[in-house]
Amino acid sequence: MRLLVVIPCILLPALSACTGQDYTALPLANAGFEEASASGRIAGWNSQLHVDATAYETVVDSSVAKEGRFSARIRQLRPQVFGSIGQVVPLPADAAGRTLRLRAAMRSDSAHGKGMSLSLQFGGLPQSPDPLYSAATRGTTDWHEVVLLAKVPQGAKDVNLRAVLQGDGTGWVDAVRLELENPPR
């Protein structure tokens, strides 16, 4: 059994893992949500909804953004467990044992239940591990940075990153960054 470590940066502000040092950005599609399809869908991102595909709305929002002109909005339209947006990102062959950092700006409006969070799930492993979740954003909040750290397990080929709203209300995400700790020198 392998242990994946999730460290909230709010508890460890002095560590380089939380300050931006010694990390390299991994490429993401439309990380600032500045691209939308004609239907308003979020280019480069997929929606994953629990059972009822019409229970949550996942769209590009031009009325509020942390950076640029747009953000992504997830809003519950009727009761259902969760709605999310995500993408699968390939990992470098030498990523095992290094720290992966997912950062994003998030805000919420009347988010109850488990609230809005970030999620990572490693792929390409013999057994799919459970997703890891950041601390949740609940209630009504202004923009703030959410960070999720995890060690890349041996054999991981990719990572599924998601912004997840579990419960009612509305959540926004913007300025998503996925970064991999640089190898030791």
Secondary structure, DSSP 8 states (H G I E B T S, - for coil): --------GGG-TTSHHHHTTTEEE---SSTT---B-TTS-BTT-EEEESS-TTSEEEEEESS--SSSS-EEEEEESS--S-EEEEEEEE--TT-TTSEEEEEEEEEEEEEEEEEEEEEEEEESSSS----EE---EEEEEEEEEEEEEEE--TT--EEEEEEEEESSSEEEEEEEEEEEE----
